[in-house]
Structures are given as C-alpha cells and as structure tokens.
Amino acid sequence: MNDFRIVRRNRRTGSEIEVCTAASQGFDDFDGEFPWVTVCWTHGTLMNHRVRSEADRAATYPDDWCEDSYGEDGTGETNTCRGVWEAKEQAADQLEVK
C-alpha cells in the first residue's frame, strides 16, 4: 500500500485530525489487517481501520472515538474531542433555554 496522509482541522471539535496509512507514520498495521489510521494530533489518540472509508468517517466524528487516556486537563473537564463536543452542545442548549 502506498503512503497516504491528509491532515485537517475538524469543524465539530477544532481538533487536528489525520487520515493516513499506518506505514506512512510508522504505526502498527496489525500484520496488514488494519492498514488505515485516524489520528487526533490534538489529544494524541489513534484508531486503526480495515478500509479508508472507515478512517474518513472517523475523521469526521472524532468525538465518537477520541478519548484522552491521560485524564483531566486541569480545568475539571476531560481533554478529549468528546469532551469538547459535549461542552459545545451544553452551551448551545443553555442559549436555547434563555
């Protein structure tokens, strides 16, 4: 498989997300079974995939899989894409209530 890399800022969370081949970044591809990787560079989280379409979908919704294994960021909020998205949803809900 040829090396492939594309990095974008996710509109939902503001995180820097990359879709790449495992080989292009030196990640484990599990003996070729999961050659595609989605990486959240903002939180240092990655997820392997069998096909590129799965990796592209994960890049669109990092709040579904990016969970920072390092815990709290010191502000009382979990430093993850999911945490960012939930905070945005709560703020929007509060604006609707007022």
C-alpha positions as CSV (number, residue, x, y, z in Angstrom):
1,M,0.0,0.0,0.0
2,N,1.3,3.4,-0.9
3,D,1.9,6.1,1.7
4,F,-1.0,8.4,2.2
5,R,-1.5,11.3,4.5
6,I,-4.1,14.1,4.8
7,V,-4.4,16.4,7.9
8,R,-7.5,18.6,8.5
9,R,-8.9,20.6,11.3
10,N,-12.2,19.1,12.4
11,R,-15.1,21.6,12.3
12,R,-17.0,19.9,15.1
13,T,-14.3,19.8,17.7
14,G,-11.5,22.1,16.3
15,S,-9.0,19.2,16.7
16,E,-6.3,18.4,14.1
17,I,-7.2,15.0,12.6
18,E,-5.1,13.0,10.2
19,V,-6.1,10.1,8.0
20,C,-3.1,8.1,6.9
21,T,-1.7,4.7,6.1
22,A,-0.1,3.1,9.2
23,A,3.1,2.7,7.2
24,S,3.4,6.5,6.4
25,Q,3.7,7.3,10.2
26,G,5.3,4.1,11.4
27,F,2.2,2.8,13.2
28,D,1.4,-0.9,13.7
29,D,-1.0,-2.2,11.0
30,F,-1.5,-5.5,12.8
31,D,0.0,-7.6,10.0
32,G,-1.7,-5.7,7.3
33,E,-5.2,-6.3,8.7
34,F,-5.7,-2.6,9.7
35,P,-3.6,-0.5,7.3
36,W,-5.5,2.8,7.7
37,V,-5.2,5.0,10.8
38,T,-7.1,8.1,12.0
39,V,-5.1,10.2,14.4
40,C,-6.2,13.0,16.7
41,W,-3.0,15.0,17.0
42,T,-4.6,17.4,19.4
43,H,-5.1,14.7,22.0
44,G,-2.6,12.0,20.8
45,T,-5.3,9.4,20.2
46,L,-5.3,7.0,17.2
47,M,-7.6,4.3,15.8
48,N,-6.8,1.7,13.2
49,H,-9.2,0.7,10.4
50,R,-9.5,-2.0,7.7
51,V,-10.5,0.4,4.9
52,R,-10.1,4.1,4.1
53,S,-13.8,4.8,4.2
54,E,-13.9,3.8,7.9
55,A,-10.9,6.1,8.6
56,D,-12.6,9.0,6.7
57,R,-15.8,8.6,8.7
58,A,-13.8,8.5,12.0
59,A,-12.1,11.8,11.0
60,T,-15.5,13.4,10.5
61,Y,-16.7,12.3,14.0
62,P,-13.6,12.3,16.3
63,D,-15.9,12.8,19.3
64,D,-17.0,9.1,18.8
65,W,-13.6,7.7,19.4
66,C,-11.1,10.2,20.7
67,E,-10.9,9.7,24.4
68,D,-7.7,11.0,26.0
69,S,-6.3,8.3,28.1
70,Y,-4.3,10.8,30.2
71,G,-7.4,12.1,32.0
72,E,-8.2,15.6,33.2
73,D,-6.5,18.7,31.7
74,G,-6.6,20.6,35.0
75,T,-9.8,22.6,34.2
76,G,-12.2,19.9,35.6
77,E,-13.1,18.9,32.0
78,T,-11.8,15.8,30.3
79,N,-9.5,16.8,27.5
80,T,-11.0,14.9,24.6
81,C,-12.8,15.5,21.3
82,R,-15.9,14.1,23.0
83,G,-15.5,16.5,25.9
84,V,-15.1,19.4,23.5
85,W,-18.3,18.4,21.6
86,E,-20.3,17.9,24.8
87,A,-19.3,21.3,26.1
88,K,-20.4,22.9,22.8
89,E,-23.7,21.0,23.0
90,Q,-24.3,22.1,26.6
91,A,-23.6,25.8,25.7
92,A,-26.0,25.6,22.7
93,D,-28.7,24.1,25.0
94,Q,-28.2,26.8,27.5
95,L,-28.6,29.5,24.9
96,E,-31.8,27.9,23.7
97,V,-33.3,27.9,27.2
98,K,-32.7,31.6,27.7
